[in-house]
Each structure stands twice: as structure tokens, then as C-alpha cells.
């Protein structure tokens, strides 16, 4: 009996930890070693997201003076691939089934 109650406490702590990560508002990327925080893209990388109800498209433009590697972070859909953008370059990414735009991250 003692081991089962210990297991329940462990599960509760794990769920609480996951909830704290989810509430932190920081973009995260999965890695082989666990959860790894991704730095937000600089403000000179601009993004416009359409307001479709079923799908969303993010249009990203590098207005920085240097090359940037960025990805679009989505909730309820996979993040985009990492894209290398020289100054002035653009890319777009589309996700279906009611995704939510969570931001841009460096990669």
C-alpha cells in the first residue's frame, strides 16, 4: 500500500509540473533529451497570421539586417520546420483543424 500512494504523489507532481510548463507562456520544442526552451525570434522578424476559422496561415518576413533561423510555433498543430531567412526573405506555413498561433522561435 505504501508504494501505491507514493506512486500517486509522483504522478500528481508530474502533472503539476506539466501544468506549470504549459502556463509559463514560453515556447518549447521537444528534443531527444526532454523539453527544451526555445528563444523567441527578434522583433525584426515579422509575422502576419490570417484569421481563418478552419485553418491558419502564417506569413513570416525577415526584416533584420542579418540571416535568422526561425520556426512558427502552433498549439493544436505541429510547429513549422526551421527556416533560414536572409534579410528580406519570406516563407509561409499553413495548418488546419483550428490551430492557434503561439509565436516565432529561433532554431
C-alpha positions as CSV (number, residue, x, y, z in Angstrom):
1,X,0.0,0.0,0.0
2,X,2.8,2.3,0.8
3,X,4.3,2.1,-2.7
4,X,0.9,2.9,-4.5
5,X,0.4,6.1,-2.5
6,X,3.9,7.1,-3.3
7,X,3.2,6.5,-7.0
8,X,0.1,8.6,-6.8
9,X,2.1,11.5,-5.3
10,X,4.7,11.2,-8.0
11,X,2.0,11.4,-10.7
12,X,0.4,14.4,-9.1
13,X,3.8,16.2,-9.0
14,X,4.4,15.3,-12.7
15,X,1.0,16.7,-13.7
16,X,1.6,19.8,-11.7
17,X,5.0,20.3,-13.4
18,X,3.5,19.9,-16.8
19,X,0.7,22.4,-16.0
20,X,3.3,24.9,-14.9
21,X,5.2,24.5,-18.1
22,X,2.1,24.9,-20.1
23,X,1.1,28.1,-18.2
24,X,4.6,29.7,-18.5
25,X,3.8,31.1,-21.9
26,X,7.3,30.2,-23.1
27,X,7.7,28.4,-26.5
28,X,9.0,24.9,-26.1
29,X,10.5,22.4,-28.5
30,X,10.7,18.7,-28.0
31,X,14.2,17.2,-28.1
32,X,15.7,13.8,-27.5
33,X,16.7,14.8,-24.0
34,X,13.3,16.1,-23.0
35,X,11.7,19.6,-23.1
36,X,13.9,22.4,-24.2
37,X,13.0,26.1,-24.2
38,X,13.3,28.0,-27.5
39,X,14.3,31.6,-27.6
40,X,11.7,34.0,-29.1
41,X,12.6,35.4,-32.5
42,X,13.7,39.0,-32.6
43,X,11.1,41.7,-33.3
44,X,12.6,42.5,-36.7
45,X,11.3,39.1,-37.9
46,X,7.7,40.0,-38.7
47,X,4.7,37.6,-38.9
48,X,1.1,38.0,-40.1
49,X,-1.4,35.3,-39.4
50,X,-4.6,35.1,-41.4
51,X,-7.9,34.7,-39.4
52,X,-9.4,31.7,-41.0
53,X,-11.7,29.6,-38.8
54,X,-10.7,26.2,-40.0
55,X,-7.1,26.7,-41.0
56,X,-4.5,29.4,-40.4
57,X,-1.5,30.6,-42.5
58,X,1.4,32.4,-41.0
59,X,3.4,34.7,-43.3
60,X,6.9,35.4,-42.0
61,X,9.4,38.1,-43.3
62,X,12.9,38.7,-42.1
63,X,13.3,42.5,-41.8
64,X,16.5,42.1,-39.8
65,X,19.9,43.1,-41.3
66,X,21.2,39.5,-40.6
67,X,20.2,36.0,-41.5
68,X,17.8,34.3,-39.0
69,X,16.7,30.7,-38.5
70,X,13.1,30.7,-37.2
71,X,10.1,28.4,-36.9
72,X,6.4,29.1,-36.3
73,X,5.1,27.7,-33.0
74,X,1.5,26.4,-33.1
75,X,-0.9,25.0,-30.4
76,X,-3.1,22.1,-31.6
77,X,-0.8,21.6,-34.7
78,X,2.8,20.7,-35.4
79,X,5.3,23.6,-35.4
80,X,6.8,24.5,-38.8
81,X,10.2,23.4,-39.9
82,X,13.2,25.6,-39.2
83,X,13.6,28.1,-42.0
84,X,16.8,30.0,-42.8
85,X,15.8,33.5,-43.9
86,X,18.3,36.0,-45.3
87,X,17.3,39.7,-44.9
88,X,14.2,40.4,-46.9
89,X,13.3,36.7,-47.4
90,X,9.8,35.3,-46.6
91,X,8.1,32.0,-46.0
92,X,4.6,30.9,-45.2
93,X,3.2,27.9,-43.3
94,X,-0.4,26.7,-43.1
95,X,-2.0,24.5,-40.5
96,X,-5.5,23.1,-40.5
97,X,-8.1,21.9,-37.9
98,X,-8.3,25.1,-35.8
99,X,-4.6,25.7,-34.9
100,X,-3.6,28.6,-32.6
101,X,-0.6,30.7,-33.3
102,X,1.8,30.7,-30.4
103,X,4.7,32.8,-31.7
104,X,8.0,32.7,-33.5
105,X,11.1,30.9,-32.1
106,X,14.7,30.8,-33.1
107,X,16.1,27.4,-34.1
